[in-house]
Protein backbone atom coordinates (compact mmCIF):
# COMPACT_ATOMS: atom_id res chain seq x y z
CA UNK A 1 0.00 0.00 0.00
CA UNK A 2 1.43 3.37 -1.00
CA UNK A 3 1.51 6.33 1.38
CA UNK A 4 -1.25 7.98 -0.68
CA UNK A 5 -3.46 4.88 -0.43
CA UNK A 6 -2.86 4.68 3.33
CA UNK A 7 -3.84 8.33 3.74
CA UNK A 8 -7.00 7.80 1.69
CA UNK A 9 -7.93 4.80 3.84
CA UNK A 10 -7.43 6.85 7.01
CA UNK A 11 -9.56 9.71 5.69
CA UNK A 12 -12.25 7.49 4.18
CA UNK A 13 -15.64 8.52 5.49
CA UNK A 14 -17.33 6.16 7.90
CA UNK A 15 -20.85 6.99 6.71
CA UNK A 16 -22.35 6.56 3.24
CA UNK A 17 -22.09 9.36 0.71
CA UNK A 18 -25.27 11.40 0.24
CA UNK A 19 -26.19 14.22 -2.10
CA UNK A 20 -26.11 17.56 -0.33
CA UNK A 21 -29.65 18.96 -0.01
CA UNK A 22 -28.64 22.35 -1.40
CA UNK A 23 -27.10 20.64 -4.42
CA UNK A 24 -30.39 18.97 -5.31
CA UNK A 25 -32.23 22.30 -5.22
CA UNK A 26 -29.66 23.98 -7.46
CA UNK A 27 -29.11 21.13 -9.91
CA UNK A 28 -25.48 20.77 -8.84
CA UNK A 29 -24.14 17.40 -7.84
CA UNK A 30 -22.11 17.45 -4.65
CA UNK A 31 -21.95 14.50 -2.29
CA UNK A 32 -20.97 14.67 1.37
CA UNK A 33 -19.98 12.00 3.88
CA UNK A 34 -19.41 12.58 7.55
CA UNK A 35 -16.83 10.85 9.70
CA UNK A 36 -13.66 11.88 11.51
CA UNK A 37 -13.21 14.05 8.42
CA UNK A 38 -16.01 15.34 6.20
CA UNK A 39 -15.59 14.29 2.60
CA UNK A 40 -16.93 16.27 -0.36
CA UNK A 41 -16.91 15.03 -3.96
CA UNK A 42 -18.45 15.75 -7.35
CA UNK A 43 -21.15 13.18 -8.04
CA UNK A 44 -20.54 13.25 -11.77
CA UNK A 45 -16.75 12.84 -11.42
CA UNK A 46 -16.26 10.53 -8.44
CA UNK A 47 -13.12 9.03 -9.97
CA UNK A 48 -11.15 12.25 -9.44
CA UNK A 49 -11.42 11.85 -5.67
CA UNK A 50 -12.71 13.92 -2.81
CA UNK A 51 -11.68 16.78 -0.57
CA UNK A 52 -11.54 16.12 3.17
CA UNK A 53 -12.00 18.65 5.97
CA UNK A 54 -11.55 18.34 9.71
CA UNK A 55 -14.39 19.56 11.96
CA UNK A 56 -13.06 23.13 12.31
CA UNK A 57 -12.46 23.52 8.58
CA UNK A 58 -15.90 22.14 7.74
CA UNK A 59 -17.67 24.47 10.19
CA UNK A 60 -15.74 27.45 8.79
CA UNK A 61 -16.73 26.44 5.25
CA UNK A 62 -20.41 26.09 6.20
CA UNK A 63 -20.37 29.45 7.96
CA UNK A 64 -18.86 31.15 4.92
CA UNK A 65 -21.33 29.42 2.58
CA UNK A 66 -24.26 30.57 4.73
CA UNK A 67 -22.96 34.13 4.75
CA UNK A 68 -22.61 34.09 0.96
CA UNK A 69 -26.23 33.00 0.58
CA UNK A 70 -27.58 35.96 2.52
N, C-alpha and C positions, 0 to 999 in steps of 0.2 A: 504494500500500500504506500503510495507516495505521500509526501507531506500535505499536498493539496487535498488529496482524497481523505486523509485523516482529519484535516480541518473541516471539510465539508461534512463528514460523519459527526463530528462534535457539534457543529452548528445546526445539523438537520432538525427541523421542527418536530416536536413530539405530537402535535395534533394535525389532523388532516388539513389540507389546503382548502380554502373557501374563497369564493369571489367576494370582494369587498362590496358592501351594499351601495356605496356611492358610485362605484364603477358601473353597476348594473343600471342605475338611473341615468348615467351619462353616456352609456354605450361603450365605455372603455372596458378593458379586460385586465384587471389587476387582481391577483390572488394573494391572500395573506394566510400565514400560519403562525400560531402562537406557540411558544415554548420558552426555554431559557433565553433564546433570542427570537425576535419576531422576523419572519422571512417574508419578503415581498417579491413577486415575480410577475412577468407578463404572461397571461394565459395563452396568448397566441404564439409565444416564442419561449416555451418552457425550457427548451434545450440550451438556451444561452445562460441559464442559471438564475440565481436569485441574489438579492441583497439582504443582508442580515443586520439587525439593529439590536443593541442591548436595551434594557428597559428605559434608561434615561434618554437615549437617542430617539427611541420610538415615541416617547411622550413629548419630546421637543418637536419632533416632526408633526405629530397630530395637533399640537398647539399652534404651530405655524400654519398648517393647512386650514384649521378652523378660522384663524385670523384672516387668511386670504379669502375665505368665502364670505366674509362679512362685508 
